[in-house]
Amino acid sequence: MAPDLKSDSSAPQPPAKPAKDAKKKKDEKEDLSEEDLALKQQLELYVERAQDSDPGVQRLALESMRQEIRSATSSMTSVPKPLKFLRPHYGTLKAFFQKMPESELKMYMADIISVLALTMSEEGERESLQYRLLGSKGDLGSWGHEYVRNLAGEIGLEFQKRRSEEEYISSLMDLVKQIVPFHLQHNAEPEAVDLLMEVETLDILPKFMEKANFKRTCSYLLSCASYVPELEDISVLDIAYQIYSKFEQHTDALRVALRLGNLQYARATFAACKDLSERKQLCYILARQSETVELDDEIPMEDEHRDVLQDIMNNTKLCEGYLTLARDLDVMEPKVPEDIYKAHLIDGRASAGASVDSARQNLAATFVNAFVNAGFGQDHLMTSPAESSGSTSTGNWLFKNKEHGKASATASLGLITLWDVDGGLPQIDKYLYSTDNHVVAGALLAVGIINCGIRNDCDPAYALLYDSVTKDDPAVRIGAIMGLGLAYAGTQKEEVLELLTPIISDSRVGIDVAGFAALSLGLVYVASCHEDAAQAILLAMMERDNDDPLARFLCLGLGLLYLGKQDAAEATFEVVKTVNEKISNYCQVTLESCTYAGTGNVLKVQKFLSQCSDHLDKGESHQGAAVLGIGLVAMAEELGSDMALRALEHLLQYGEPNIRRAVPLALGLLSISNPKINVMDTLSRLSHDTDSEVAMAATISLGLIGAGTNNARIAGMLRSLSSYYYKDPSLLFCVRIAQGLVHMGKGLITLNPYHSDRFLLSTPAIAGIVAVLHACLDMKAIILGKYHYVLYYLVLAMQPRMLMTVDENLKPLPVPVRVGIAVDTVGQAGRPKSITGFQTHTTPVLLATGERAELATEKYTPLSSVLEGFVVLRENPDYVEDHLN
């Protein structure tokens, strides 16, 4: 330390410090303005008088001190002056407090010491809270926000300590009940919620709610639900549901009920809503989530209204709305695969290879044609009228495919007439009576595809399919079984259980038929934890030799029964450990990844990562399922999926070949229908990998991340890949499938299983995507083998990415809307904008992943807080026509 130049250099070093301090104090005194000096002396006098023996003098001094502290103002960064000047007397006041007799004055003194502790207390001492508990029970808020916020923090720590030592916490709860209303009145809803969560009494929140603050509070609760531990998330959502119900926000309450998977809540919300137009909006939300509420006599309404609501809930309006959107955007004209391949844009090589008429390339064209024209009801290959008996008429195209290729070609008709049950079934009918079993199998699958996500009172799918499930030909059986799985996904239809259980249990049935039966059963009873279904699949696993690639569908069917149900699968998990060792590991990983799908559970992601770090024998396939598990669990929210992307990057660098083959698929799952540049670049790099299976998976994943977006960059990458791989039929097939996916529905369809502002996860949708990804783990045996029609499981996730506004009579109502990138406004002060970089369009409009819409007119009010899918608008009675408009 350099010597003090102004002090005597011959003097020893230590005494220099007091001289310094004295100088510092002197300077400080000189720095003070007259006003501040007067205040300092005044406060010192109060401190002196507060220790007076006369209670009257004491009271006056404490009152004056209290007044000074309360009325003090300061800038954001500095300590209020009274607190600064009283700092040296903190110890004095504390010592005097100990000597004071119990009285009202002692409580006054405790209040003041509690406030001084805000700046003076040692770390971890919690003196502010300690003295507050000894002080008066008066108004906390009058001491200011910072004091209340500090108290809330100390209460959280003290609560943990008392809980661990099993002490009383009632005195803390009294303070909590004062702090929470204070926070809520001053727009600090997140802090109120945090405090209640820390002291584990969130259930008292609804009684403090008012009309002014419930929306901000609920939006914070809902965003917290993704980050709190298991089971606690359910109680957080439950509180949000109660608050929304209390303020009659029926559409929001219904969304929370669906997130909880609680159909009793959904039903209660529906019954509580008396407004017919609002009920129509509730039905649209239920239809989008593939759920129904039974409209029985307990929910009183006129029969005519009941029929209208049932129609909406059955999703019968979806086809009509989708075609309205297509006509509005002028994309009704059918496209042929060549329009997608754009061979003329590629240098010589590929165009020469493309002209060869191979069965594999025709099969690829079948899929491309089906995906691109999905839902439009017309195309040039399968539905072209009979008169034009040119080279592309229906019959000719069908027979340009070989054997099992005919099944996919016939099934593509179902995808082209998707959601249009009345218009599509007559076109498929003629193929049901074909002499070629593959054509019949495809027609049965087409029946399932058309009915996917649509409920119909006549139940045509079951009537057409149930007979063929027990036929002799395995191809026909698989077609009928897949059809049932697609048509009744998520409906828990008991007849399907009775039909499929004997097939799964019968050891004479081939593993392929049993595998598809287990998968269909998993789809029909997805996320239901159905015991009989689980038992049937477990028995089949125990009795069979599970060497076949399709045995993975048994595991997946079991996993889907518990999709997202967390702990509910524990007993089943124990049983799976006892199954044949060849499949046990794969089944355990699949079951665990499905049960925690979309939960964001960090511990499970870590577990899957550690399983990927083991170096195993060649035959082990469960690590691929673990990689998919990482994507499946982490896709719950943005932060988790970004972290998972980084973890997958490491697996690419250090993982074994079977892990590297699964990484592109997990990347595709994490940003499905959401072409992020970084994911796109990684997949583009992997699509040129030396391991052909990695390249195939990466190519298919490029299709998945761009699904339904018409993304020009991905389309360009795929065109150059088609030129690069023109001599490799397998990889070229994957490139074509990816091209079909990118242009799915001519850019009007998404595969994203999340909707309602990423709040709700559609279980049938994620089930369909996972089924395809698990099949892609063994690309050569399944997708490139004779089971390519597994790709049609993607139909479960296909939804129009539209915003369609309708009036109260459900007629399309064009209105101006702003569409922009969604901004997270949770917990922000004021009324921040919820979208950025917006453009104004007239409905119907397309919404990409991560985009949000808001009405650009005050003439109508939407009956849903989230503008997605079908939204019912009501005329605003307070609207005044502005002559400028």
Protein Blocks (a to p, Z undefined) as FASTA:
>chain_A
ZZdfkbcfkbcfklmmmmmmmmmmmmmmmmpcfklmmmmmmmmmmmmmmmpmblklmmmm
mmmmmmmmmmpccdfkbccfklmmmmmmmmmmmmmmmmpccdfklmmmmmmmmmmmmmmp
cghklmmmmmmmmmccbdfklnojklmmmmmmmmmmmmmmmmmnopafklmmmmmmmmmm
mmmmnopmmmmmmmmmmnopaklmmmmpcfklmmmmmmmmmmmmmmmcehklmmmmmmmm
mmmmmnopaklmmmmmmmnopaklmmmmmmmpmbfklmmmmmmmmmmnopacdddfklgc
dfklmmmmmmmmnopmmmmmmmmmmmmnopmbccdfklmnommlpgfklmmmmmpccfkl
mmmmmmmmmmmmgonlpafklmgcfklmcfkbmklmmmmpghjlmmmmmmmmmmmmgoil
mlmmmmmmmmmmpcblklmmmmmmmmmmmmgoiacfklmmlmmmmmmmmmmblklmmmmm
mmmmmmmgoklpaklmmmmmmmmmmmkbcfklmmmmmmmmmmmmgoklpaklmmmmmmmm
mmpcckbfklmmmmmmmmmmmgoklmmmmmmmmmmmmgcfklmmmmmmmmmmmmmgonlp
aklmmmmmmmmmpccdfklcklmmmmmmmmmmmmmpmklmmmmmmmmmmmmmmmcfklmm
mmmmmmmmmmgoiacfklmmmmmmmmmcfblklmmmmmmmmmmmmgonlpaklmmmmmmm
mmmmmmmmklmmmmmmmmmmmmgghhpacfbfbgehhlaccfklmmmmmmmmmmmmmmml
mmmmmmlmmmmmmmmmgccdddddddfkopacdddddddddddfehiahjddfbehiacd
dddddddehiacddfbfkbccfbfbdghjadddddfkbccdfkZZ
